[in-house]
Amino acid sequence: MDVQSAEDLNRKKCEPCEGGVDPCPLPFVTEQLEKLPGWYLTHENQRIRKDWTMKNFVEGLAFFEAVGKVAEEEAHHPDLHLESYRNVSIEIWTHAVGGLSENDFILAAKIDAIEM
């Protein structure tokens, strides 16, 4: 697996994953995250997360609705967090592998491409 630009990841489609493969190795993950500004590792390097501050509660909900559409199209569903009425965060990982897969970086790139 090669490190890819956000644009290249955004052109890809998440592939179904039923497990049976290893999560991405940490050196690859850290290098790939350099191509996805704002995303960082959490949960003992098994998830990626990004935080945003929206103008207000309604904008946060609208962003989540847009993320939900992308997630459904990709059949890859992140955890969505809304705190203090306008602080939103998204966490992504591949449950079936217990860590990060290429799908997580694809979804992160697609989320970053959402225009609000």
C-alpha positions in Angstrom: 0.0 0.0 0.0 1.4 3.4 -1.0 0.8 6.8 0.6 -1.6 8.8 -1.5 -2.6 12.4 -1.8 -6.0 13.5 -0.5 -7.1 14.0 -4.1 -6.2 10.4 -5.1 -7.9 9.1 -2.0 -11.0 11.1 -2.8 -11.3 9.5 -6.2 -11.3 6.0 -4.7 -14.2 4.0 -3.3 -14.3 2.2 0.0 -14.0 -1.6 -0.4 -16.1 -4.0 1.7 -14.0 -5.3 4.6 -15.0 -8.3 6.6 -11.7 -8.7 8.5 -9.0 -11.3 8.0 -6.5 -8.6 7.1 -4.1 -6.7 9.4 -4.6 -3.0 10.1 -2.2 -0.6 8.4 1.2 -0.4 10.1 1.9 2.7 12.2 4.7 4.1 10.0 2.3 4.0 7.0 -0.5 5.6 9.0 1.7 8.5 10.2 3.0 9.2 6.7 -0.6 9.0 5.2 -1.9 11.4 7.9 0.6 14.0 6.6 -1.5 14.1 3.4 -4.8 14.7 5.4 -4.3 17.9 7.4 -6.0 18.1 10.8 -6.6 14.3 11.2 -4.7 12.7 14.1 -4.4 9.4 15.9 -6.5 8.4 18.9 -7.3 5.2 20.9 -3.8 3.9 21.0 -3.2 4.6 17.3 -6.2 2.6 16.2 -8.5 5.5 15.1 -8.2 8.8 13.3 -10.0 11.9 14.4 -10.6 15.5 13.2 -12.2 18.4 15.0 -14.1 21.4 13.6 -15.8 24.5 15.2 -18.9 25.4 13.3 -20.7 28.8 13.4 -23.6 27.3 15.3 -25.6 24.2 16.2 -27.5 24.1 12.9 -24.3 24.3 10.8 -23.0 21.4 12.8 -26.1 19.3 12.1 -25.9 20.2 8.4 -22.3 19.1 8.3 -23.2 15.8 9.9 -26.0 15.3 7.4 -23.5 15.8 4.6 -21.1 13.4 6.2 -23.9 10.9 6.6 -24.6 11.0 2.9 -21.0 10.3 2.1 -20.7 7.6 4.7 -23.8 5.8 3.2 -22.4 6.1 -0.3 -19.1 4.5 0.9 -20.8 2.0 3.3 -18.3 3.1 5.9 -19.7 4.8 8.9 -17.7 7.1 11.3 -18.5 8.1 14.9 -19.9 11.6 14.9 -19.6 13.8 18.0 -21.2 17.2 18.7 -20.2 19.0 21.9 -20.9 22.5 23.3 -23.5 23.1 20.5 -20.9 23.8 17.7 -17.8 21.7 18.3 -17.9 18.7 16.0 -15.5 15.7 15.8 -15.4 12.7 13.7 -13.6 9.4 14.5 -12.9 6.7 11.8 -11.6 3.2 12.0 -12.3 -0.2 10.5 -14.1 -2.3 13.1 -13.5 -5.5 11.2 -9.7 -5.2 11.4 -9.6 -3.5 14.9 -7.7 -0.6 13.5 -7.1 1.5 10.4 -7.5 0.4 6.8 -7.3 2.3 3.5 -11.0 2.8 3.7 -10.5 5.1 6.7 -8.2 7.4 4.8 -10.6 7.4 1.8 -13.5 8.4 4.0 -11.4 11.1 5.7 -10.5 12.6 2.3 -14.1 12.5 1.2 -15.2 14.2 4.4 -12.5 16.9 3.9 -13.9 17.5 0.4 -17.4 18.4 1.7 -18.2 22.0 1.1 -20.1 23.8 3.7 
